[in-house]
Structures are given as structure tokens and as C-alpha cells.
Amino acid sequence: SIRYVLERGNLLPGDIGRVILTGGMSRAAVVRGAAEAFFGRSVELSPDPESAVARGACYYHASLLRPDRGDIETLKPVMTRALFLRMQGGRMLRVLPSCQPVPARTTLSRLVSPVIRCQALRLPFDQGNDDGSALASIVTLSLGADRAMRPGSPVTVEVEVDENKMIAITARTGPADAAGQGIRASATVWGL
């Protein structure tokens, strides 16, 4: 949202000198009206709002495919907000910081498992500022397992974010079975 972007930059609406709307929705009167009400002044419409996103996507992909060309600056995807795992008692554990280049991978070992019921491990993830402020829940994964898990079991969580900001999460809880695998479950969720 506009408010989030301004807060992230420590700005107020009055600090913005010029507002230019782009994207197909910017032609809608209700969108222009909302932006004008938020900023307290008139806003401008980009000359070709419908193709701005497509042009940006082309520029981005050209930078990835041809990083050797001097006329195209290489754009590197990063995490825009920090990713947190909500632990029992509400404690937040930062999994990945903001501005972390992606793809990225991290392993969290020997965590005390969040709420476990029957054969499900609940992993609530939030995003926010690096200091843990302005948190917003993005997903609570309920990872199923093939047999019951005990509350309080140590859990290892692997989190991988690819270049498209898709999150893949694997959780393993002990004690290990005869094959040394423990109870394992995984899930993939939408982009950040």
C-alpha cells in the first residue's frame, strides 16, 4: 500500500513532490480519486499506463538474460521485507532479513515446535521491518505428517526463497525413525 511504502521510507504524503500513476488501473477514476485524497492534491497519469508493467518486466528479464551487455543494468531481486517465524508465546524469529538477495536459503535447527495437533505442525510466518515492527501475517502453514508428532519436539525448518520469491518450506521433527528421517513435511507457498 502507499502508506506502507511511505512508512518504510520514513516519509509523509507532503514529502512527495509529484505523484504519477501508472498501470491499467490508474485510468479508473476511483483509483485516481483515492490517490488524490491520500496525497491532498492532483495526481498525474503516465502517458502509456497499460504497458508500464510489461515494459518493466521486459527490462528486468533482459537484465537477467544478458548481464554482459553494458546498456542494461543488472537488476537483482531482493526480499522487500523481513520474513519471521512466529514461535510459541508470540516470540518472533527472523528467518530472512529485508534486502536479502534471492535466491536465498536458511536452516533453523532445534526449534521448539509451534502448536502441534495430531499430525499437523503449525508454522505461522509474518513479514515486517527487520526490527520486528509493522508485522503482518502472510501465511500459517499446517504441515501434515504420516504419523502423530509430540508437542515440544525439536524441529528443523528449512526455508528457501527462489528468484521469483516463491517460498519452499520443509520441516523435520524428531526423534528420528529407524531410517534417520524423523517426521518430514513440506509445502510451497506463493511469492512474497
C-alpha positions, 0 to 999 in steps of 0.5 A, a space after each residue: 500500500 502507499 502508506 506502507 511504502 511511505 512508512 518504510 521510507 520514513 516519509 509523509 504524503 507532503 514529502 512527495 513532490 509529484 505523484 504519477 500513476 501508472 498501470 491499467 488501473 490508474 485510468 479508473 477514476 476511483 483509483 485516481 480519486 483515492 490517490 488524490 485524497 491520500 496525497 491532498 492534491 492532483 495526481 498525474 497519469 503516465 502517458 502509456 499506463 497499460 504497458 508500464 508493467 510489461 515494459 518493466 518486466 521486459 527490462 528486468 528479464 533482459 537484465 537477467 538474460 544478458 548481464 554482459 551487455 553494458 546498456 542494461 543494468 543488472 537488476 537483482 531481486 531482493 526480499 522487500 521485507 523481513 520474513 519471521 517465524 512466529 514461535 510459541 508465546 508470540 516470540 518472533 524469529 527472523 528467518 530472512 532479513 529485508 534486502 536479502 538477495 534471492 535466491 536465498 536459503 536458511 536452516 533453523 535447527 532445534 526449534 521448539 515446535 509451534 502448536 502441534 495437533 495430531 499430525 499437523 505442525 503449525 508454522 505461522 510466518 509474518 513479514 515486517 521491518 527487520 526490527 520486528 515492527 509493522 508485522 503482518 501475517 502472510 501465511 500459517 502453514 499446517 504441515 501434515 505428517 504420516 504419523 502423530 508428532 509430540 508437542 515440544 519436539 525439536 524441529 528443523 525448518 528449512 526455508 528457501 526463497 527462489 528468484 521469483 520469491 516463491 517460498 519452499 518450506 520443509 520441516 523435520 521433527 524428531 526423534 528420528 525413525 529407524 531410517 534417520 528421517 524423523 517426521 518430514 513435511 513440506 509445502 510451497 507457498 506463493 511469492 512474497 
